[in-house]
Amino acid sequence: MSAKYILGALGVVFLVLGARAATRGTPAGRIQARTWLLIGAIFVVVSGWLFLSTGATL
């Protein structure tokens, strides 16, 4: 099941995008940063849940 790896990778990408958007300092950048960070956190949590529920084998 490769979904856990794809979601994990996408979660990291979204977290990096959120951190990058947070450094802009504009109000629109802060809103965008919060959105990317929220999406990244959701993807990482779902990926972690999939790892734990299907067996944590790499």
N, C-alpha and C positions, 0 to 999 in steps of 0.2 A: 504494500500500500504506500504509494509515493506521495499521497496528499499531505502527510505529516511533514515531509521534507520540503515540499513546495510552500506550504503555509508558513513553516519556520523561516524559510528564505525570504518570502514576501514580508513577513513580520519585521525582519531585520532591515529590509529595504525601506519600509514605511517609517521605522524608527529613525533611520538615518535621514530620510527626507524631512521628518519632523524636527530633528535637531538642527538641520540646515536652515529650515524656514524660521526657526526660533531666533536665529542670529540676525535676521534682517532688521528687526526692531520696528517695523511699521505695524499699525493696527491690523491691517489685512494679513500681514505675515504671522502675527500671533494667532489669529483665528485659524489660518491654514496650518500652522504648527500644531495647534491643539488637535485639529482634525486628523492629521497624519499620525500623531502620537497615539491617539485613541484607536485608530484603525490598526496601527502596528501592535498595540497592546492586545487587542482582540485576536489578531492573527497568532501572536505568540502564545496566548492562553489556549486557544483552540489547538494549536500544534502540540503544546505540552500535554493537553488532555488526551490527544490521539496517541502520543508516545506512551503515556501511562496506561491507557485502556487497551492498547494492542500489543503491549510488551515492549519494553525499552531496549530493543536491539538496534544497533547501528548498522 
